[in-house]
Amino acid sequence: MAISAADVKTLRDKTGAGMMECKKALVESDGDFARAEKILKELGLAAAAKRSGRATNEGRVFTLVSDSRAAILELGCETDFVARNKEFIESGENIIRKISEDGLNEKTPELDALVTEVVSKIKENITIARFKTLSVADDELAVDYIHGEGNIGVLVKFGLEKPELSDNSRVKEFTFDIALHIAAYNPLYLDKDAVDPAYLKEQEDIFTAQAKNLDKPDNVVQGIVKGKLNKHLAEICLLNQGFVKEEKKSVSQVMDEVSKEAGGKITIKEYVYYAVGAE
């Protein structure tokens, strides 16, 4: 008999199993919901429904970089014990491989099925907290970094004036250090252009009011405001921050130096920072 999408959704809502598993169970049971539910329970797939409401504040971040794509995934679970579990880690690697292969940026039934499978094995609620895929062109370079046991993960995409720069040892060292830097400092923005102008105006007004209370001439007030604003940008913008290995120089200054050494311009196009349990 024909199985409708509505039937599959009804069974999924009741059992918490994946869409594909629900459809298979309905086909096998000739559309009998009770038998289909029993089939899912026998397979251990319906157990996911009982655990789906539990908090998943623990977990692990996974990254995967290939020639044309880079992906990052936060997979959530209930306990730190499971986050270190071999099956959980292997499942995370399988999920991010699927995300990367298909270039996904939204959940799919196939991803839901992979999660349901690991829930049935581990007997703990598992969730895909978030994930992202970046495309990587021939004149770009993607670098990843995982901190500790996967509690923090970073992806960075660089632009290269010449593709061969990706093989330069100095470039490799610098790009890895940038990923490490982002993991350590978690910059909110890439540069000043990425910051909301309204926010910058608000900060400027605050700094101006503070400076005027010092009863200084207008030209001095302007200098104080400029200095405070630059200091604030150095706190929140990656390119303005002091480089992790040489804090007296900004990230942009060190990047310019490396570009000259390597014989081609390097830029930071995009980065992603994930910390387990954080938005």
N, C-alpha and C positions, 0 to 999 in steps of 0.2 A: 504494500500500500504506500501511497505518497505521504511523506512526512513534511508538514509545513514548518516554516520558520517560527510561527507562533507556538507550535507544539514543542519545538526544541527549546525555545525561550522559557516556556512554562516549566519544563523539566529542569532546566538549568537553574531557574529561580528557586526551585524547591530543594535541589540537591547541592548546588554550588559547583557542580562538575563543569568541565569545559564544554563549549558548544559542539565540538566535533564528537566528543565522547557521548554526549546526550543524543546526538543524531544517530550514532551507531547503535546505541542501546535501544532506541525507539524502532529502528529498522529491524533489529534482531528480535524484538518482542512484538513485531507487527502492530506497533502503535499502542500497546498496552502500557499505560503509565506505571502501574504497580510493578509489572514485570521488569520494565525498563529501570525503575528505581532500584529494584533488587539486584539487577545486573551490575549497576554502578556500585552498589554497596559491596557486592562480592569482589569487585575489582579494587575496592578501597578508594574509589574516586568520590563517592558521595560524602565521605568523611570531611571533605573540604568545607562543606556548608556549616558544619558544627564549629569549625574553627575560624570561619571568615570574620567574625566580629571581634576577635582578640587583637589587642594592640600589637603592632610590629615596630617597636622603637629601637630594636637592635638590627643588625644586618651587616652588609659588606658592600663596598663599591668595587665594581669590575670595570676594566678598560680593555679595549682591543684596537690595535692599529694595523691597518693593511696598506697596500699601495694606494688605493683609491678612497678608502673610508677610515674613519676613526669613530669609535663608539664608546659610550660610558653608561653605566647602569648602576642604580642603587637598588639592591634586593633586600627587602626587609623581612625580619623574623621576630619571634617573641623573646628569645634569650640569646645572650652572648655565647652560650655553649653551642647552640645550633649554628651560629655565625662562623664558628670554627670547625663545624662538622664537614667531613670530607665530601659527603653526598650533597650537602648544601653548596659547597664551593664548586663541585663539578657541575651542578645544575645551573649555577650562576654563569659559569663559563659556556655552557650550552645555550643559555638564553641570550647572552651577549653575542655569541657567534651568529645566532639567528637574526638578531637585530642588525648586526653589521652586514651580513650577506644580503639581506633584503632592504637595507638602507632605511630602516623604520624610524619614525619619530612619534608614532601613535601605537597604542596597543592593538593587537589583532587576536582572533580566535586561536591561532597557532601559539601565540605567547601565553594565552590563558591556559591552554592545554599543557604546556611545559610546566607552568606553575602548579597546576592541579596534580600533575604527576609527582612533583617533588613533595607536595603536601601529603600525598598518600603514602609516601615512603617515610618521611620524617615525623609525621603526626604532630605538626605544629603549623600555625598559620604562617604562610609565606605570601608576601606581596611584592609586586613590582612597584616600587615607590616612584621612580622616575627614570628616564633614560633619554639619550640624545645621540644622533648620528651626524657627523660632519663629513662632507665630501672633501676629498683631497686631490687637487689637480697636480699636473706634472711640475709646476713651478711653486708648489707648496710643500710644506713638511709638517706632519703631525707628530707630537710627542706626548707620551703619557707618563704619569707618576702615581704610584699607590703608596700611601703612607701607612706604616705599621702593618696591622692585620686587616687592612682594607677599610679602616674607619674614615679615611679621606682619600679621594681620587681626583685627579686633574687631567684634563686634555687641553692642549694648546696647539693652535694652527698658525704656522708661520708662512709668510710670503717670501719667496726667494727671487732675486733679480735673475739668477741663473740656476737652472735645475741642479747643476753639478755641485752647488754649494751644500747640498744635503750630505755629500760624502766628505766634506771638510771637517777635520777633527776638532778645530776650534769652534765651528758652528754647532757640531754635535754636543760639545761640552756646554756651550752657552744655552742652547735650547733646552737641554735637560735641566740646567740650573734655573731657568725661568719657570719650568713646571714645578720644581722644588720650591722656588720663591712663592709661587701662587698658593701652594699647599700650606706654606708657613704663614703668609700674611693675608690671604683671602681678600684681595682688593675688590672693592665694590664695582669699579668701572675700569675700562681700558685706559681712557684718557679724558681730558676735560670736555671734549666734544660729545662724549657719551653721557655726561651729567645733565640732568634736567636744568635748563636755563633758569627756571623759576626758583629752583633750589639754590643755585649759585647767587641769584639776586637776593634771596632771603639771607644767606650767609653774609653777603657783602653789607647788607643793611645792619645786621647784628654787629659786625666788626666795626662799622662806621660809628654806630652809637657808642660802642665801648671806647673807641679812640677819642671821640669828642669829649667824653667824660674826663680825659686827661688834660683838658684845657691847653691843647697844642695848636699851632698854626695850621691852616688848611692843608698846606703842602706836606706837613709832617703827618697829619691825619691820613692823607692819601697813601703815603708811604707805609704807614702802619697797617692800613687795611690791605694793601697789596701783599705785604709780607704775611699777614695772617691767612689770607686766601690761598697763597701759594703753599703755605704749611699745611693747610687743610687738604688741598689737592694731593699733596705728597702722602697724606694718610689714606686717601680713598681711591686714588687712581694708580693703576699698575705702572704706567710709563713714568710717573712722577715719583714713585717710591724709591727709597734707597735700595740699591741692588743687594740681594741677600748675602753675597760674598764680598761686597765692597760698598758699604752703606754710605760713604761720603760721595758716591757717584749715583745718579739716578739710573733706573733701568734703561731709559732712552739713551743716556750718554754711553753706557756700556755697550748697548746694542749698536750704536754708531761706530764705536771703536772696533767691535768685532767685524762689522761690515767692511771697514777699511782693511783690516787684517786679512779677511777672507777674499777680498776683491769683488765684492758684490753686495748690494743692499739687502738687509734682512728687516722684515717688519712682523709685528704681531697682529694677526688678523682677528683672532677670536680665541676665547678660552672658556672652559667650563670647570667649575669647582663644585664637587659634591662632598658633603660631610654627612655621615649616617645620622638620621633622625632630625636633620636641619633642613629648612626650606631654602 
